[in-house]
Amino acid sequence: MVQPTVAQRMEQVVRTYIQGCNDADAKMIAACFLPEAVHYFPPGRTRWLGAVTIGGNFAKAVQEHGFHWSVDHLLSDVDRYATTMEWTRINRQHDRLVRGVDWFVFEPRTFSIQEIRCYYAAPLHADMQRQQLIDFDYAARGYPT
């Protein structure tokens, strides 16, 4: 039997996570993450801490707003155990569509998601000096500040 590649394993986790989101299945979503995982968002939303919180929040959002995500493109960096996913989110209740990209970091032994950094394809906020994720420690990660 042929074992899946690192890229295939990461893709499988991402697709399982998105399926769990679309099904509003909090347990399925949480099972894709390390217990202490973090999901970062752009300005206007705070980060979610922990697999259970991430699973519950996505399940609630789908139930309340009728969200549905598609996986538009996936690219993986097997040396970094990271994947990017371009996605489309449809809000069926309000006939709205949002596009964005998520950056996934995986724990190498378990292929569980350690963190997601979410970026929306949206207009810039002219009144904001820093257009970046809230609560993400850019300096500690070596990004220019």
Phi, psi and omega in degrees: 000132181279128178280143177294149177287169176302314180299319180294321179294318178296317179299319180299318179295316180298315180294324175295317178301312180295320177298318177299319177299311182297330179272358184055041183257093185302321181292319179297318179297308183301326181294343179277349188246156164294151180305324183262020183301159179231138174241113180266149180230163174292175179308145180104345179224145178268159180292156175252130182250124174099142182301317182295318178296314180300312180299313181295319181293319178292318179300317179296317180299319180293316180296320184277329188241353179071030179293150173212131181252148169243149173266106184275316178209147175230137173227136183237145173245098187292333179289330180263353186054053182224150179221143170248143179230123170273133185225164170234132175245125178255133174256099186294331182288331184240012179049051179237154181226136176230139176245154178188185180224136173247140175252118182256136172242130184251150171280122190298329183280322186255346186060026173277149180285126176273318180204156171231134172246117186259134178231126178268147170274095187213162178295153176290153176263105185300332183276356181257127180287322182246118178260088185204173178295143177279137176068010177268129184275083181299316183300316181294337180268000177088013178280153175295139178237000000 
